[in-house]
Amino acid sequence: MQLLLALATVLSTDAAIGLHASRELGSFAVALGVGLLLAAWQPERASGLLPVVAALAACLTATALVDVLSARITAVGESVHAVELLGLGFVWIVTRSTHDSAATATTAARGT
């Protein structure tokens, strides 16, 4: 989902933020989408992505709140950032389950 939204941004001709800036932001979103796909494919790598996705989600949430509270955009307009929050939840769940599985395997190997 993140990757599809990102590609739409990269290919956008929206002049409101400028074509160059739009494509740069879209490129970052594509990179995030690739990272999320990699975390889904190889869950043991998800923990490396967690701080990046958490920082992105925190920043987007903060800027969305500022924009909505200052009436620059509606809450519905900012709802597109729910994808990043879902990505954060996904990475957190995968990281926890991978960590829990590794801890269980270590405990079993020790025989305790």
DRENDO-1510 file (C-alpha; in Angstrom, 1 decimal, always signed):
<recs>
REC; n; res; u; v; w
REC; 1; MET; +0.0; +0.0; +0.0 .
REC; 2; GLN; +2.8; +2.4; +1.0 .
REC; 3; LEU; +4.6; +1.7; -2.2 .
REC; 4; LEU; +1.6; +2.3; -4.4 .
REC; 5; LEU; +0.9; +5.6; -2.7 .
REC; 6; ALA; +4.5; +6.6; -3.0 .
REC; 7; LEU; +4.7; +5.8; -6.7 .
REC; 8; ALA; +1.6; +7.9; -7.3 .
REC; 9; THR; +3.4; +10.8; -5.6 .
REC; 10; VAL; +6.5; +10.3; -7.6 .
REC; 11; LEU; +4.5; +10.4; -10.8 .
REC; 12; SER; +2.3; +13.3; -9.8 .
REC; 13; THR; +2.2; +16.6; -11.6 .
REC; 14; ASP; +0.8; +18.4; -8.6 .
REC; 15; ALA; +2.1; +22.0; -8.8 .
REC; 16; ALA; +0.9; +22.9; -5.3 .
REC; 17; ILE; +4.2; +21.9; -3.7 .
REC; 18; GLY; +6.3; +21.9; -6.8 .
REC; 19; LEU; +7.1; +19.0; -9.1 .
REC; 20; HIS; +10.6; +18.6; -7.9 .
REC; 21; ALA; +9.7; +18.6; -4.2 .
REC; 22; SER; +6.8; +16.2; -4.9 .
REC; 23; ARG; +9.1; +13.7; -6.6 .
REC; 24; GLU; +11.7; +13.9; -3.8 .
REC; 25; LEU; +9.0; +13.2; -1.2 .
REC; 26; GLY; +7.7; +10.4; -3.3 .
REC; 27; SER; +11.2; +8.9; -3.6 .
REC; 28; PHE; +11.4; +8.8; +0.2 .
REC; 29; ALA; +8.0; +7.2; +0.4 .
REC; 30; VAL; +9.1; +4.6; -2.2 .
REC; 31; ALA; +12.1; +3.8; +0.0 .
REC; 32; LEU; +9.9; +3.3; +3.0 .
REC; 33; GLY; +7.6; +1.1; +1.0 .
REC; 34; VAL; +10.5; -1.1; -0.1 .
REC; 35; GLY; +11.7; -1.3; +3.5 .
REC; 36; LEU; +8.3; -2.4; +4.7 .
REC; 37; LEU; +8.2; -5.1; +1.9 .
REC; 38; LEU; +11.6; -6.3; +3.0 .
REC; 39; ALA; +10.5; -6.4; +6.6 .
REC; 40; ALA; +7.5; -8.5; +5.6 .
REC; 41; TRP; +9.6; -10.8; +3.5 .
REC; 42; GLN; +12.5; -11.1; +6.0 .
REC; 43; PRO; +11.0; -10.4; +9.4 .
REC; 44; GLU; +14.3; -10.7; +11.2 .
REC; 45; ARG; +15.3; -7.4; +9.5 .
REC; 46; ALA; +12.2; -5.5; +10.9 .
REC; 47; SER; +13.9; -4.3; +14.0 .
REC; 48; GLY; +16.4; -2.2; +12.0 .
REC; 49; LEU; +13.5; -0.4; +10.3 .
REC; 50; LEU; +11.5; +0.2; +13.5 .
REC; 51; PRO; +13.3; +3.5; +14.6 .
REC; 52; VAL; +13.0; +4.9; +11.1 .
REC; 53; VAL; +9.3; +4.2; +10.8 .
REC; 54; ALA; +8.7; +5.4; +14.4 .
REC; 55; ALA; +10.4; +8.7; +13.7 .
REC; 56; LEU; +8.5; +9.2; +10.4 .
REC; 57; ALA; +5.2; +8.4; +12.1 .
REC; 58; ALA; +5.9; +10.8; +14.9 .
REC; 59; CYS; +6.9; +13.6; +12.6 .
REC; 60; LEU; +4.0; +13.1; +10.3 .
REC; 61; THR; +1.6; +13.0; +13.2 .
REC; 62; ALA; +3.0; +16.2; +14.6 .
REC; 63; THR; +2.9; +18.1; +11.3 .
REC; 64; ALA; -0.6; +16.8; +10.6 .
REC; 65; LEU; -1.8; +18.1; +13.9 .
REC; 66; VAL; -0.3; +21.5; +13.3 .
REC; 67; ASP; -1.8; +21.7; +9.8 .
REC; 68; VAL; -5.3; +20.6; +11.0 .
REC; 69; LEU; -5.3; +22.8; +14.0 .
REC; 70; SER; -4.2; +25.8; +11.9 .
REC; 71; ALA; -6.9; +25.0; +9.3 .
REC; 72; ARG; -4.4; +24.5; +6.5 .
REC; 73; ILE; -6.0; +21.1; +5.7 .
REC; 74; THR; -8.9; +19.0; +7.0 .
REC; 75; ALA; -8.5; +16.0; +9.1 .
REC; 76; VAL; -9.8; +13.9; +6.2 .
REC; 77; GLY; -7.0; +15.4; +4.0 .
REC; 78; GLU; -4.4; +14.3; +6.5 .
REC; 79; SER; -5.9; +10.8; +6.9 .
REC; 80; VAL; -3.6; +9.5; +4.1 .
REC; 81; HIS; -0.9; +9.4; +6.8 .
REC; 82; ALA; -2.7; +6.6; +8.5 .
REC; 83; VAL; -0.7; +4.3; +6.1 .
REC; 84; GLU; +2.5; +5.3; +7.9 .
REC; 85; LEU; +0.9; +4.6; +11.3 .
REC; 86; LEU; -0.3; +1.2; +10.1 .
REC; 87; GLY; +3.3; +0.5; +8.8 .
REC; 88; LEU; +4.6; +1.4; +12.3 .
REC; 89; GLY; +2.2; -1.0; +13.9 .
REC; 90; PHE; +3.1; -3.7; +11.4 .
REC; 91; VAL; +6.9; -3.3; +12.0 .
REC; 92; TRP; +6.4; -3.2; +15.8 .
REC; 93; ILE; +4.3; -6.4; +15.7 .
REC; 94; VAL; +6.8; -8.2; +13.5 .
REC; 95; THR; +9.8; -7.0; +15.6 .
REC; 96; ARG; +8.1; -8.3; +18.8 .
REC; 97; SER; +7.1; -11.6; +17.3 .
REC; 98; THR; +10.6; -12.2; +15.8 .
REC; 99; HIS; +12.2; -11.2; +19.1 .
REC; 100; ASP; +9.9; -13.5; +21.1 .
REC; 101; SER; +10.6; -16.4; +18.7 .
REC; 102; ALA; +14.3; -15.9; +19.1 .
REC; 103; ALA; +14.0; -15.7; +22.9 .
REC; 104; THR; +12.0; -18.9; +22.9 .
REC; 105; ALA; +14.5; -20.7; +20.7 .
REC; 106; THR; +17.4; -19.6; +22.9 .
REC; 107; THR; +15.6; -20.8; +26.1 .
REC; 108; ALA; +14.8; -24.1; +24.4 .
REC; 109; ALA; +18.5; -24.5; +23.3 .
REC; 110; ARG; +19.6; -23.9; +26.9 .
REC; 111; GLY; +17.2; -26.5; +28.1 .
REC; 112; THR; +15.6; -24.2; +30.7 .
</recs>
